[in-house]
């Protein structure tokens, strides 16, 4: 078990198409969160914004989950 930082991205406001990626470094996670957030996409419901955050995950089994 190791501590990692999860990059959590979702379309706002609907929060569909959720994606998660795990990083060993908070700096790597924060970099991708900053670069990917606030992109706008047109959908059937109108304009949606892609938002990403980093979240600390205290214990994860790196044998079962890919950690970058």
Secondary structure, DSSP 8 states (H G I E B T S, - for coil): -EEEEEEEEEEETT--S-EEEEES-HHHHHHHHHHHTTEEEEETTEEEEEEEEEEEEEEE-TTTS-B-
